Amino acid sequence: MDRALSGGERGSAETHSTTPPPPHGLDSPRLRSLLQGELSPRALAFWAHRSHGHELPLTARLAELDDAYDLTEYGDSTLAELDTEVTAEARRPAAGS
């Protein structure tokens, strides 16, 4: 079942009414899961790429990073560097920037 629909991610109606949706098109429960260590950076990048492709400006960088994961043996980036960059991208909207 999708984490966004699981009972632990729903919250109360009060929580939903006081917490605005993220302005960037990313799924807030997925961001929380990543930042809490429950979802890997690669999984977030894959989801963003599959769900939004390269078209949505605020998730385009995550789509690029998902592509970069597939090219690590040929590129200059390591898995750890990509994980760090995906996490930084996830923190940007979470911080309100």
Chimera marker file (.cmm) of the C-alpha trace (Angstrom):
<marker_set name="trace">
<marker id="1" x="0.000" y="0.000" z="0.000" r="1" g="1" b="0" radius="0.5"/>
<marker id="2" x="1.240" y="3.508" z="-0.738" r="1" g="1" b="0" radius="0.5"/>
<marker id="3" x="2.784" y="5.161" z="2.320" r="1" g="1" b="0" radius="0.5"/>
<marker id="4" x="0.670" y="8.248" z="1.669" r="1" g="1" b="0" radius="0.5"/>
<marker id="5" x="-2.451" y="6.174" z="2.260" r="1" g="1" b="0" radius="0.5"/>
<marker id="6" x="-1.298" y="4.092" z="5.202" r="1" g="1" b="0" radius="0.5"/>
<marker id="7" x="-2.864" y="4.756" z="8.582" r="1" g="1" b="0" radius="0.5"/>
<marker id="8" x="0.358" y="6.052" z="10.134" r="1" g="1" b="0" radius="0.5"/>
<marker id="9" x="0.705" y="8.784" z="7.529" r="1" g="1" b="0" radius="0.5"/>
<marker id="10" x="-2.840" y="10.152" z="7.487" r="1" g="1" b="0" radius="0.5"/>
<marker id="11" x="-2.944" y="12.314" z="10.593" r="1" g="1" b="0" radius="0.5"/>
<marker id="12" x="-6.100" y="13.942" z="11.867" r="1" g="1" b="0" radius="0.5"/>
<marker id="13" x="-8.418" y="16.283" z="10.007" r="1" g="1" b="0" radius="0.5"/>
<marker id="14" x="-7.086" y="19.057" z="12.221" r="1" g="1" b="0" radius="0.5"/>
<marker id="15" x="-3.534" y="18.343" z="11.058" r="1" g="1" b="0" radius="0.5"/>
<marker id="16" x="-4.601" y="18.485" z="7.424" r="1" g="1" b="0" radius="0.5"/>
<marker id="17" x="-6.524" y="21.719" z="7.872" r="1" g="1" b="0" radius="0.5"/>
<marker id="18" x="-3.602" y="23.522" z="9.523" r="1" g="1" b="0" radius="0.5"/>
<marker id="19" x="-0.800" y="22.121" z="7.364" r="1" g="1" b="0" radius="0.5"/>
<marker id="20" x="-0.782" y="23.559" z="3.851" r="1" g="1" b="0" radius="0.5"/>
<marker id="21" x="0.069" y="21.212" z="0.999" r="1" g="1" b="0" radius="0.5"/>
<marker id="22" x="3.642" y="21.447" z="-0.189" r="1" g="1" b="0" radius="0.5"/>
<marker id="23" x="3.931" y="24.109" z="-2.900" r="1" g="1" b="0" radius="0.5"/>
<marker id="24" x="6.440" y="22.138" z="-4.938" r="1" g="1" b="0" radius="0.5"/>
<marker id="25" x="4.416" y="19.156" z="-6.116" r="1" g="1" b="0" radius="0.5"/>
<marker id="26" x="6.233" y="16.650" z="-3.935" r="1" g="1" b="0" radius="0.5"/>
<marker id="27" x="4.298" y="14.260" z="-1.775" r="1" g="1" b="0" radius="0.5"/>
<marker id="28" x="4.684" y="15.483" z="1.822" r="1" g="1" b="0" radius="0.5"/>
<marker id="29" x="4.523" y="12.007" z="3.441" r="1" g="1" b="0" radius="0.5"/>
<marker id="30" x="7.307" y="10.841" z="1.139" r="1" g="1" b="0" radius="0.5"/>
<marker id="31" x="9.449" y="13.823" z="2.096" r="1" g="1" b="0" radius="0.5"/>
<marker id="32" x="8.862" y="13.105" z="5.776" r="1" g="1" b="0" radius="0.5"/>
<marker id="33" x="9.695" y="9.437" z="5.229" r="1" g="1" b="0" radius="0.5"/>
<marker id="34" x="12.979" y="10.361" z="3.573" r="1" g="1" b="0" radius="0.5"/>
<marker id="35" x="13.927" y="12.885" z="6.241" r="1" g="1" b="0" radius="0.5"/>
<marker id="36" x="13.070" y="10.357" z="8.971" r="1" g="1" b="0" radius="0.5"/>
<marker id="37" x="15.207" y="7.679" z="7.321" r="1" g="1" b="0" radius="0.5"/>
<marker id="38" x="12.266" y="5.458" z="6.346" r="1" g="1" b="0" radius="0.5"/>
<marker id="39" x="12.647" y="6.016" z="2.585" r="1" g="1" b="0" radius="0.5"/>
<marker id="40" x="15.935" y="5.966" z="0.721" r="1" g="1" b="0" radius="0.5"/>
<marker id="41" x="17.035" y="8.974" z="-1.312" r="1" g="1" b="0" radius="0.5"/>
<marker id="42" x="17.146" y="6.782" z="-4.402" r="1" g="1" b="0" radius="0.5"/>
<marker id="43" x="13.538" y="5.687" z="-3.842" r="1" g="1" b="0" radius="0.5"/>
<marker id="44" x="12.407" y="9.320" z="-3.580" r="1" g="1" b="0" radius="0.5"/>
<marker id="45" x="14.269" y="10.268" z="-6.762" r="1" g="1" b="0" radius="0.5"/>
<marker id="46" x="12.790" y="7.260" z="-8.579" r="1" g="1" b="0" radius="0.5"/>
<marker id="47" x="9.263" y="8.120" z="-7.415" r="1" g="1" b="0" radius="0.5"/>
<marker id="48" x="9.602" y="11.783" z="-8.461" r="1" g="1" b="0" radius="0.5"/>
<marker id="49" x="11.001" y="10.780" z="-11.859" r="1" g="1" b="0" radius="0.5"/>
<marker id="50" x="8.302" y="8.177" z="-12.478" r="1" g="1" b="0" radius="0.5"/>
<marker id="51" x="5.481" y="10.411" z="-11.223" r="1" g="1" b="0" radius="0.5"/>
<marker id="52" x="6.492" y="13.760" z="-12.722" r="1" g="1" b="0" radius="0.5"/>
<marker id="53" x="9.247" y="13.062" z="-15.254" r="1" g="1" b="0" radius="0.5"/>
<marker id="54" x="11.469" y="16.019" z="-16.087" r="1" g="1" b="0" radius="0.5"/>
<marker id="55" x="8.580" y="18.417" z="-16.749" r="1" g="1" b="0" radius="0.5"/>
<marker id="56" x="7.670" y="19.673" z="-13.273" r="1" g="1" b="0" radius="0.5"/>
<marker id="57" x="10.288" y="22.335" z="-12.474" r="1" g="1" b="0" radius="0.5"/>
<marker id="58" x="10.426" y="21.585" z="-8.780" r="1" g="1" b="0" radius="0.5"/>
<marker id="59" x="10.991" y="17.853" z="-9.239" r="1" g="1" b="0" radius="0.5"/>
<marker id="60" x="13.108" y="18.027" z="-12.400" r="1" g="1" b="0" radius="0.5"/>
<marker id="61" x="16.342" y="17.936" z="-10.370" r="1" g="1" b="0" radius="0.5"/>
<marker id="62" x="15.190" y="14.754" z="-8.617" r="1" g="1" b="0" radius="0.5"/>
<marker id="63" x="14.484" y="13.202" z="-12.033" r="1" g="1" b="0" radius="0.5"/>
<marker id="64" x="17.998" y="14.146" z="-13.140" r="1" g="1" b="0" radius="0.5"/>
<marker id="65" x="19.417" y="12.600" z="-9.988" r="1" g="1" b="0" radius="0.5"/>
<marker id="66" x="17.423" y="9.418" z="-10.620" r="1" g="1" b="0" radius="0.5"/>
<marker id="67" x="19.086" y="9.235" z="-14.038" r="1" g="1" b="0" radius="0.5"/>
<marker id="68" x="22.475" y="9.832" z="-12.389" r="1" g="1" b="0" radius="0.5"/>
<marker id="69" x="21.954" y="6.826" z="-10.065" r="1" g="1" b="0" radius="0.5"/>
<marker id="70" x="21.799" y="4.641" z="-13.167" r="1" g="1" b="0" radius="0.5"/>
<marker id="71" x="25.084" y="6.073" z="-14.440" r="1" g="1" b="0" radius="0.5"/>
<marker id="72" x="27.241" y="5.958" z="-11.294" r="1" g="1" b="0" radius="0.5"/>
<marker id="73" x="29.645" y="3.401" z="-12.746" r="1" g="1" b="0" radius="0.5"/>
<marker id="74" x="30.298" y="5.743" z="-15.675" r="1" g="1" b="0" radius="0.5"/>
<marker id="75" x="30.004" y="9.142" z="-14.007" r="1" g="1" b="0" radius="0.5"/>
<marker id="76" x="31.835" y="11.227" z="-11.490" r="1" g="1" b="0" radius="0.5"/>
<marker id="77" x="29.246" y="10.956" z="-8.706" r="1" g="1" b="0" radius="0.5"/>
<marker id="78" x="29.161" y="8.246" z="-6.065" r="1" g="1" b="0" radius="0.5"/>
<marker id="79" x="25.985" y="6.799" z="-4.570" r="1" g="1" b="0" radius="0.5"/>
<marker id="80" x="26.729" y="8.653" z="-1.328" r="1" g="1" b="0" radius="0.5"/>
<marker id="81" x="27.077" y="11.969" z="-3.172" r="1" g="1" b="0" radius="0.5"/>
<marker id="82" x="23.790" y="11.408" z="-4.986" r="1" g="1" b="0" radius="0.5"/>
<marker id="83" x="22.068" y="10.454" z="-1.723" r="1" g="1" b="0" radius="0.5"/>
<marker id="84" x="23.322" y="13.699" z="-0.182" r="1" g="1" b="0" radius="0.5"/>
<marker id="85" x="22.084" y="15.755" z="-3.112" r="1" g="1" b="0" radius="0.5"/>
<marker id="86" x="18.632" y="14.106" z="-3.138" r="1" g="1" b="0" radius="0.5"/>
<marker id="87" x="18.316" y="14.703" z="0.605" r="1" g="1" b="0" radius="0.5"/>
<marker id="88" x="19.274" y="18.366" z="0.112" r="1" g="1" b="0" radius="0.5"/>
<marker id="89" x="16.617" y="18.688" z="-2.612" r="1" g="1" b="0" radius="0.5"/>
<marker id="90" x="14.041" y="17.183" z="-0.234" r="1" g="1" b="0" radius="0.5"/>
<marker id="91" x="15.015" y="19.601" z="2.536" r="1" g="1" b="0" radius="0.5"/>
<marker id="92" x="14.615" y="22.692" z="0.329" r="1" g="1" b="0" radius="0.5"/>
<marker id="93" x="10.798" y="22.555" z="0.128" r="1" g="1" b="0" radius="0.5"/>
<marker id="94" x="10.536" y="21.133" z="3.649" r="1" g="1" b="0" radius="0.5"/>
<marker id="95" x="12.335" y="24.266" z="4.865" r="1" g="1" b="0" radius="0.5"/>
<marker id="96" x="9.958" y="26.453" z="2.887" r="1" g="1" b="0" radius="0.5"/>
<marker id="97" x="12.446" y="27.597" z="0.267" r="1" g="1" b="0" radius="0.5"/>
<link id1="1" id2="2" r="1" g="1" b="0" radius="0.2"/>
<link id1="2" id2="3" r="1" g="1" b="0" radius="0.2"/>
<link id1="3" id2="4" r="1" g="1" b="0" radius="0.2"/>
<link id1="4" id2="5" r="1" g="1" b="0" radius="0.2"/>
<link id1="5" id2="6" r="1" g="1" b="0" radius="0.2"/>
<link id1="6" id2="7" r="1" g="1" b="0" radius="0.2"/>
<link id1="7" id2="8" r="1" g="1" b="0" radius="0.2"/>
<link id1="8" id2="9" r="1" g="1" b="0" radius="0.2"/>
<link id1="9" id2="10" r="1" g="1" b="0" radius="0.2"/>
<link id1="10" id2="11" r="1" g="1" b="0" radius="0.2"/>
<link id1="11" id2="12" r="1" g="1" b="0" radius="0.2"/>
<link id1="12" id2="13" r="1" g="1" b="0" radius="0.2"/>
<link id1="13" id2="14" r="1" g="1" b="0" radius="0.2"/>
<link id1="14" id2="15" r="1" g="1" b="0" radius="0.2"/>
<link id1="15" id2="16" r="1" g="1" b="0" radius="0.2"/>
<link id1="16" id2="17" r="1" g="1" b="0" radius="0.2"/>
<link id1="17" id2="18" r="1" g="1" b="0" radius="0.2"/>
<link id1="18" id2="19" r="1" g="1" b="0" radius="0.2"/>
<link id1="19" id2="20" r="1" g="1" b="0" radius="0.2"/>
<link id1="20" id2="21" r="1" g="1" b="0" radius="0.2"/>
<link id1="21" id2="22" r="1" g="1" b="0" radius="0.2"/>
<link id1="22" id2="23" r="1" g="1" b="0" radius="0.2"/>
<link id1="23" id2="24" r="1" g="1" b="0" radius="0.2"/>
<link id1="24" id2="25" r="1" g="1" b="0" radius="0.2"/>
<link id1="25" id2="26" r="1" g="1" b="0" radius="0.2"/>
<link id1="26" id2="27" r="1" g="1" b="0" radius="0.2"/>
<link id1="27" id2="28" r="1" g="1" b="0" radius="0.2"/>
<link id1="28" id2="29" r="1" g="1" b="0" radius="0.2"/>
<link id1="29" id2="30" r="1" g="1" b="0" radius="0.2"/>
<link id1="30" id2="31" r="1" g="1" b="0" radius="0.2"/>
<link id1="31" id2="32" r="1" g="1" b="0" radius="0.2"/>
<link id1="32" id2="33" r="1" g="1" b="0" radius="0.2"/>
<link id1="33" id2="34" r="1" g="1" b="0" radius="0.2"/>
<link id1="34" id2="35" r="1" g="1" b="0" radius="0.2"/>
<link id1="35" id2="36" r="1" g="1" b="0" radius="0.2"/>
<link id1="36" id2="37" r="1" g="1" b="0" radius="0.2"/>
<link id1="37" id2="38" r="1" g="1" b="0" radius="0.2"/>
<link id1="38" id2="39" r="1" g="1" b="0" radius="0.2"/>
<link id1="39" id2="40" r="1" g="1" b="0" radius="0.2"/>
<link id1="40" id2="41" r="1" g="1" b="0" radius="0.2"/>
<link id1="41" id2="42" r="1" g="1" b="0" radius="0.2"/>
<link id1="42" id2="43" r="1" g="1" b="0" radius="0.2"/>
<link id1="43" id2="44" r="1" g="1" b="0" radius="0.2"/>
<link id1="44" id2="45" r="1" g="1" b="0" radius="0.2"/>
<link id1="45" id2="46" r="1" g="1" b="0" radius="0.2"/>
<link id1="46" id2="47" r="1" g="1" b="0" radius="0.2"/>
<link id1="47" id2="48" r="1" g="1" b="0" radius="0.2"/>
<link id1="48" id2="49" r="1" g="1" b="0" radius="0.2"/>
<link id1="49" id2="50" r="1" g="1" b="0" radius="0.2"/>
<link id1="50" id2="51" r="1" g="1" b="0" radius="0.2"/>
<link id1="51" id2="52" r="1" g="1" b="0" radius="0.2"/>
<link id1="52" id2="53" r="1" g="1" b="0" radius="0.2"/>
<link id1="53" id2="54" r="1" g="1" b="0" radius="0.2"/>
<link id1="54" id2="55" r="1" g="1" b="0" radius="0.2"/>
<link id1="55" id2="56" r="1" g="1" b="0" radius="0.2"/>
<link id1="56" id2="57" r="1" g="1" b="0" radius="0.2"/>
<link id1="57" id2="58" r="1" g="1" b="0" radius="0.2"/>
<link id1="58" id2="59" r="1" g="1" b="0" radius="0.2"/>
<link id1="59" id2="60" r="1" g="1" b="0" radius="0.2"/>
<link id1="60" id2="61" r="1" g="1" b="0" radius="0.2"/>
<link id1="61" id2="62" r="1" g="1" b="0" radius="0.2"/>
<link id1="62" id2="63" r="1" g="1" b="0" radius="0.2"/>
<link id1="63" id2="64" r="1" g="1" b="0" radius="0.2"/>
<link id1="64" id2="65" r="1" g="1" b="0" radius="0.2"/>
<link id1="65" id2="66" r="1" g="1" b="0" radius="0.2"/>
<link id1="66" id2="67" r="1" g="1" b="0" radius="0.2"/>
<link id1="67" id2="68" r="1" g="1" b="0" radius="0.2"/>
<link id1="68" id2="69" r="1" g="1" b="0" radius="0.2"/>
<link id1="69" id2="70" r="1" g="1" b="0" radius="0.2"/>
<link id1="70" id2="71" r="1" g="1" b="0" radius="0.2"/>
<link id1="71" id2="72" r="1" g="1" b="0" radius="0.2"/>
<link id1="72" id2="73" r="1" g="1" b="0" radius="0.2"/>
<link id1="73" id2="74" r="1" g="1" b="0" radius="0.2"/>
<link id1="74" id2="75" r="1" g="1" b="0" radius="0.2"/>
<link id1="75" id2="76" r="1" g="1" b="0" radius="0.2"/>
<link id1="76" id2="77" r="1" g="1" b="0" radius="0.2"/>
<link id1="77" id2="78" r="1" g="1" b="0" radius="0.2"/>
<link id1="78" id2="79" r="1" g="1" b="0" radius="0.2"/>
<link id1="79" id2="80" r="1" g="1" b="0" radius="0.2"/>
<link id1="80" id2="81" r="1" g="1" b="0" radius="0.2"/>
<link id1="81" id2="82" r="1" g="1" b="0" radius="0.2"/>
<link id1="82" id2="83" r="1" g="1" b="0" radius="0.2"/>
<link id1="83" id2="84" r="1" g="1" b="0" radius="0.2"/>
<link id1="84" id2="85" r="1" g="1" b="0" radius="0.2"/>
<link id1="85" id2="86" r="1" g="1" b="0" radius="0.2"/>
<link id1="86" id2="87" r="1" g="1" b="0" radius="0.2"/>
<link id1="87" id2="88" r="1" g="1" b="0" radius="0.2"/>
<link id1="88" id2="89" r="1" g="1" b="0" radius="0.2"/>
<link id1="89" id2="90" r="1" g="1" b="0" radius="0.2"/>
<link id1="90" id2="91" r="1" g="1" b="0" radius="0.2"/>
<link id1="91" id2="92" r="1" g="1" b="0" radius="0.2"/>
<link id1="92" id2="93" r="1" g="1" b="0" radius="0.2"/>
<link id1="93" id2="94" r="1" g="1" b="0" radius="0.2"/>
<link id1="94" id2="95" r="1" g="1" b="0" radius="0.2"/>
<link id1="95" id2="96" r="1" g="1" b="0" radius="0.2"/>
<link id1="96" id2="97" r="1" g="1" b="0" radius="0.2"/>
</marker_set>
